Amino acid sequence: MNRRWLFLVRFAVLLLVFELPLLLDSVDRHVVRPLSAGIATTAGMVLDGIHQHVRVSGTIMSSPCFSVDIQNGCNGLETVLFLIAAVLAFPASALQRILATVVGIVLIQAINLIRVVTLYLVGCHRPQWFASFHLAIWQTIVFATAVIFFAAWSRRAVARA
């Protein structure tokens, strides 16, 4: 089996192994919701810092002008798992993989935090744009960030090998 096929098979298996547990209620309760609540809390602090005065309760950010619930799929977790599967499937050193995983997680979560904050602002000030920003624009940006990061990292990892 050539290297590309081996990468694709490893990637698919790892992605399945990482994504399937997200379907379990216990994983949702003990991992996904706490992660989403942490993102809501952090986004709430950012919004409070720019005088938006939101109230955060669990995964929900609300104010008189708008409310948003950070659910699974809106927390960056699936994109992070996609990136981790790609990094682990790629033939690179353990150190390169660890560094790529850490940097990738931080990058994706930072982009996702910007996403959540701007989605709240769009929902509050331009609610007619919210669906487009939520479902098309920001999902594309977050996922494209992971793909571009992986492509850049994998090129550098190959060049160093």
MODELLER restraints for C-alpha pairs under 7 A, 6 or more apart:
rsr = mdl.restraints
at = mdl.atoms
rsr.add(forms.Gaussian(group=physical.xy_distance, feature=features.Distance(at['CA:7:A'], at['CA:89:A']), mean=5.52, stdev=0.5))
rsr.add(forms.Gaussian(group=physical.xy_distance, feature=features.Distance(at['CA:7:A'], at['CA:90:A']), mean=6.01, stdev=0.5))
rsr.add(forms.Gaussian(group=physical.xy_distance, feature=features.Distance(at['CA:10:A'], at['CA:89:A']), mean=5.21, stdev=0.5))
rsr.add(forms.Gaussian(group=physical.xy_distance, feature=features.Distance(at['CA:11:A'], at['CA:85:A']), mean=5.47, stdev=0.5))
rsr.add(forms.Gaussian(group=physical.xy_distance, feature=features.Distance(at['CA:11:A'], at['CA:86:A']), mean=5.49, stdev=0.5))
rsr.add(forms.Gaussian(group=physical.xy_distance, feature=features.Distance(at['CA:11:A'], at['CA:89:A']), mean=5.13, stdev=0.5))
rsr.add(forms.Gaussian(group=physical.xy_distance, feature=features.Distance(at['CA:14:A'], at['CA:85:A']), mean=5.30, stdev=0.5))
rsr.add(forms.Gaussian(group=physical.xy_distance, feature=features.Distance(at['CA:15:A'], at['CA:81:A']), mean=6.94, stdev=0.5))
rsr.add(forms.Gaussian(group=physical.xy_distance, feature=features.Distance(at['CA:15:A'], at['CA:82:A']), mean=6.22, stdev=0.5))
rsr.add(forms.Gaussian(group=physical.xy_distance, feature=features.Distance(at['CA:15:A'], at['CA:85:A']), mean=5.43, stdev=0.5))
rsr.add(forms.Gaussian(group=physical.xy_distance, feature=features.Distance(at['CA:18:A'], at['CA:81:A']), mean=6.36, stdev=0.5))
rsr.add(forms.Gaussian(group=physical.xy_distance, feature=features.Distance(at['CA:21:A'], at['CA:27:A']), mean=6.46, stdev=0.5))
rsr.add(forms.Gaussian(group=physical.xy_distance, feature=features.Distance(at['CA:22:A'], at['CA:28:A']), mean=6.30, stdev=0.5))
rsr.add(forms.Gaussian(group=physical.xy_distance, feature=features.Distance(at['CA:32:A'], at['CA:72:A']), mean=6.43, stdev=0.5))
rsr.add(forms.Gaussian(group=physical.xy_distance, feature=features.Distance(at['CA:36:A'], at['CA:59:A']), mean=5.66, stdev=0.5))
rsr.add(forms.Gaussian(group=physical.xy_distance, feature=features.Distance(at['CA:36:A'], at['CA:70:A']), mean=5.66, stdev=0.5))
rsr.add(forms.Gaussian(group=physical.xy_distance, feature=features.Distance(at['CA:36:A'], at['CA:71:A']), mean=6.41, stdev=0.5))
rsr.add(forms.Gaussian(group=physical.xy_distance, feature=features.Distance(at['CA:36:A'], at['CA:75:A']), mean=5.58, stdev=0.5))
rsr.add(forms.Gaussian(group=physical.xy_distance, feature=features.Distance(at['CA:37:A'], at['CA:58:A']), mean=4.89, stdev=0.5))
rsr.add(forms.Gaussian(group=physical.xy_distance, feature=features.Distance(at['CA:37:A'], at['CA:59:A']), mean=4.25, stdev=0.5))
rsr.add(forms.Gaussian(group=physical.xy_distance, feature=features.Distance(at['CA:39:A'], at['CA:75:A']), mean=6.97, stdev=0.5))
rsr.add(forms.Gaussian(group=physical.xy_distance, feature=features.Distance(at['CA:39:A'], at['CA:113:A']), mean=6.87, stdev=0.5))
rsr.add(forms.Gaussian(group=physical.xy_distance, feature=features.Distance(at['CA:40:A'], at['CA:56:A']), mean=6.68, stdev=0.5))
rsr.add(forms.Gaussian(group=physical.xy_distance, feature=features.Distance(at['CA:40:A'], at['CA:59:A']), mean=5.54, stdev=0.5))
rsr.add(forms.Gaussian(group=physical.xy_distance, feature=features.Distance(at['CA:40:A'], at['CA:60:A']), mean=6.61, stdev=0.5))
rsr.add(forms.Gaussian(group=physical.xy_distance, feature=features.Distance(at['CA:40:A'], at['CA:61:A']), mean=6.32, stdev=0.5))
rsr.add(forms.Gaussian(group=physical.xy_distance, feature=features.Distance(at['CA:40:A'], at['CA:70:A']), mean=6.54, stdev=0.5))
rsr.add(forms.Gaussian(group=physical.xy_distance, feature=features.Distance(at['CA:41:A'], at['CA:56:A']), mean=6.17, stdev=0.5))
rsr.add(forms.Gaussian(group=physical.xy_distance, feature=features.Distance(at['CA:43:A'], at['CA:113:A']), mean=6.29, stdev=0.5))
rsr.add(forms.Gaussian(group=physical.xy_distance, feature=features.Distance(at['CA:43:A'], at['CA:116:A']), mean=6.67, stdev=0.5))
rsr.add(forms.Gaussian(group=physical.xy_distance, feature=features.Distance(at['CA:43:A'], at['CA:117:A']), mean=5.74, stdev=0.5))
rsr.add(forms.Gaussian(group=physical.xy_distance, feature=features.Distance(at['CA:44:A'], at['CA:54:A']), mean=6.01, stdev=0.5))
rsr.add(forms.Gaussian(group=physical.xy_distance, feature=features.Distance(at['CA:44:A'], at['CA:56:A']), mean=6.36, stdev=0.5))
rsr.add(forms.Gaussian(group=physical.xy_distance, feature=features.Distance(at['CA:44:A'], at['CA:61:A']), mean=6.71, stdev=0.5))
rsr.add(forms.Gaussian(group=physical.xy_distance, feature=features.Distance(at['CA:47:A'], at['CA:53:A']), mean=6.68, stdev=0.5))
rsr.add(forms.Gaussian(group=physical.xy_distance, feature=features.Distance(at['CA:47:A'], at['CA:54:A']), mean=6.84, stdev=0.5))
rsr.add(forms.Gaussian(group=physical.xy_distance, feature=features.Distance(at['CA:47:A'], at['CA:117:A']), mean=6.76, stdev=0.5))
rsr.add(forms.Gaussian(group=physical.xy_distance, feature=features.Distance(at['CA:48:A'], at['CA:54:A']), mean=6.38, stdev=0.5))
rsr.add(forms.Gaussian(group=physical.xy_distance, feature=features.Distance(at['CA:53:A'], at['CA:63:A']), mean=6.93, stdev=0.5))
rsr.add(forms.Gaussian(group=physical.xy_distance, feature=features.Distance(at['CA:54:A'], at['CA:61:A']), mean=6.17, stdev=0.5))
rsr.add(forms.Gaussian(group=physical.xy_distance, feature=features.Distance(at['CA:54:A'], at['CA:62:A']), mean=5.36, stdev=0.5))
rsr.add(forms.Gaussian(group=physical.xy_distance, feature=features.Distance(at['CA:54:A'], at['CA:63:A']), mean=4.95, stdev=0.5))
rsr.add(forms.Gaussian(group=physical.xy_distance, feature=features.Distance(at['CA:55:A'], at['CA:61:A']), mean=5.60, stdev=0.5))
rsr.add(forms.Gaussian(group=physical.xy_distance, feature=features.Distance(at['CA:55:A'], at['CA:62:A']), mean=5.20, stdev=0.5))
rsr.add(forms.Gaussian(group=physical.xy_distance, feature=features.Distance(at['CA:55:A'], at['CA:63:A']), mean=6.21, stdev=0.5))
rsr.add(forms.Gaussian(group=physical.xy_distance, feature=features.Distance(at['CA:56:A'], at['CA:62:A']), mean=6.45, stdev=0.5))
rsr.add(forms.Gaussian(group=physical.xy_distance, feature=features.Distance(at['CA:59:A'], at['CA:69:A']), mean=5.49, stdev=0.5))
rsr.add(forms.Gaussian(group=physical.xy_distance, feature=features.Distance(at['CA:59:A'], at['CA:70:A']), mean=5.18, stdev=0.5))
rsr.add(forms.Gaussian(group=physical.xy_distance, feature=features.Distance(at['CA:60:A'], at['CA:67:A']), mean=6.96, stdev=0.5))
rsr.add(forms.Gaussian(group=physical.xy_distance, feature=features.Distance(at['CA:60:A'], at['CA:68:A']), mean=5.67, stdev=0.5))
rsr.add(forms.Gaussian(group=physical.xy_distance, feature=features.Distance(at['CA:60:A'], at['CA:69:A']), mean=4.30, stdev=0.5))
rsr.add(forms.Gaussian(group=physical.xy_distance, feature=features.Distance(at['CA:60:A'], at['CA:70:A']), mean=6.30, stdev=0.5))
rsr.add(forms.Gaussian(group=physical.xy_distance, feature=features.Distance(at['CA:61:A'], at['CA:67:A']), mean=5.55, stdev=0.5))
rsr.add(forms.Gaussian(group=physical.xy_distance, feature=features.Distance(at['CA:61:A'], at['CA:68:A']), mean=5.38, stdev=0.5))
rsr.add(forms.Gaussian(group=physical.xy_distance, feature=features.Distance(at['CA:61:A'], at['CA:69:A']), mean=6.42, stdev=0.5))
rsr.add(forms.Gaussian(group=physical.xy_distance, feature=features.Distance(at['CA:62:A'], at['CA:68:A']), mean=6.39, stdev=0.5))
rsr.add(forms.Gaussian(group=physical.xy_distance, feature=features.Distance(at['CA:65:A'], at['CA:124:A']), mean=5.26, stdev=0.5))
rsr.add(forms.Gaussian(group=physical.xy_distance, feature=features.Distance(at['CA:66:A'], at['CA:123:A']), mean=6.14, stdev=0.5))
rsr.add(forms.Gaussian(group=physical.xy_distance, feature=features.Distance(at['CA:66:A'], at['CA:124:A']), mean=5.06, stdev=0.5))
rsr.add(forms.Gaussian(group=physical.xy_distance, feature=features.Distance(at['CA:68:A'], at['CA:120:A']), mean=6.82, stdev=0.5))
rsr.add(forms.Gaussian(group=physical.xy_distance, feature=features.Distance(at['CA:75:A'], at['CA:112:A']), mean=6.86, stdev=0.5))
rsr.add(forms.Gaussian(group=physical.xy_distance, feature=features.Distance(at['CA:76:A'], at['CA:108:A']), mean=6.73, stdev=0.5))
rsr.add(forms.Gaussian(group=physical.xy_distance, feature=features.Distance(at['CA:76:A'], at['CA:109:A']), mean=6.23, stdev=0.5))
rsr.add(forms.Gaussian(group=physical.xy_distance, feature=features.Distance(at['CA:76:A'], at['CA:112:A']), mean=5.98, stdev=0.5))
rsr.add(forms.Gaussian(group=physical.xy_distance, feature=features.Distance(at['CA:79:A'], at['CA:143:A']), mean=6.10, stdev=0.5))
rsr.add(forms.Gaussian(group=physical.xy_distance, feature=features.Distance(at['CA:79:A'], at['CA:146:A']), mean=6.84, stdev=0.5))
rsr.add(forms.Gaussian(group=physical.xy_distance, feature=features.Distance(at['CA:80:A'], at['CA:105:A']), mean=5.90, stdev=0.5))
rsr.add(forms.Gaussian(group=physical.xy_distance, feature=features.Distance(at['CA:80:A'], at['CA:108:A']), mean=6.73, stdev=0.5))
rsr.add(forms.Gaussian(group=physical.xy_distance, feature=features.Distance(at['CA:83:A'], at['CA:146:A']), mean=6.01, stdev=0.5))
rsr.add(forms.Gaussian(group=physical.xy_distance, feature=features.Distance(at['CA:83:A'], at['CA:150:A']), mean=6.93, stdev=0.5))
rsr.add(forms.Gaussian(group=physical.xy_distance, feature=features.Distance(at['CA:84:A'], at['CA:101:A']), mean=5.93, stdev=0.5))
rsr.add(forms.Gaussian(group=physical.xy_distance, feature=features.Distance(at['CA:87:A'], at['CA:97:A']), mean=5.98, stdev=0.5))
rsr.add(forms.Gaussian(group=physical.xy_distance, feature=features.Distance(at['CA:87:A'], at['CA:101:A']), mean=6.89, stdev=0.5))
rsr.add(forms.Gaussian(group=physical.xy_distance, feature=features.Distance(at['CA:88:A'], at['CA:97:A']), mean=6.41, stdev=0.5))
rsr.add(forms.Gaussian(group=physical.xy_distance, feature=features.Distance(at['CA:92:A'], at['CA:157:A']), mean=6.19, stdev=0.5))
rsr.add(forms.Gaussian(group=physical.xy_distance, feature=features.Distance(at['CA:108:A'], at['CA:142:A']), mean=6.68, stdev=0.5))
rsr.add(forms.Gaussian(group=physical.xy_distance, feature=features.Distance(at['CA:108:A'], at['CA:146:A']), mean=6.80, stdev=0.5))
rsr.add(forms.Gaussian(group=physical.xy_distance, feature=features.Distance(at['CA:111:A'], at['CA:142:A']), mean=6.46, stdev=0.5))
rsr.add(forms.Gaussian(group=physical.xy_distance, feature=features.Distance(at['CA:112:A'], at['CA:142:A']), mean=6.56, stdev=0.5))
rsr.add(forms.Gaussian(group=physical.xy_distance, feature=features.Distance(at['CA:115:A'], at['CA:138:A']), mean=6.28, stdev=0.5))
rsr.add(forms.Gaussian(group=physical.xy_distance, feature=features.Distance(at['CA:119:A'], at['CA:130:A']), mean=6.69, stdev=0.5))
rsr.add(forms.Gaussian(group=physical.xy_distance, feature=features.Distance(at['CA:119:A'], at['CA:133:A']), mean=6.91, stdev=0.5))
rsr.add(forms.Gaussian(group=physical.xy_distance, feature=features.Distance(at['CA:119:A'], at['CA:134:A']), mean=6.64, stdev=0.5))
rsr.add(forms.Gaussian(group=physical.xy_distance, feature=features.Distance(at['CA:122:A'], at['CA:129:A']), mean=6.72, stdev=0.5))
rsr.add(forms.Gaussian(group=physical.xy_distance, feature=features.Distance(at['CA:122:A'], at['CA:130:A']), mean=5.88, stdev=0.5))
rsr.add(forms.Gaussian(group=physical.xy_distance, feature=features.Distance(at['CA:123:A'], at['CA:130:A']), mean=5.28, stdev=0.5))
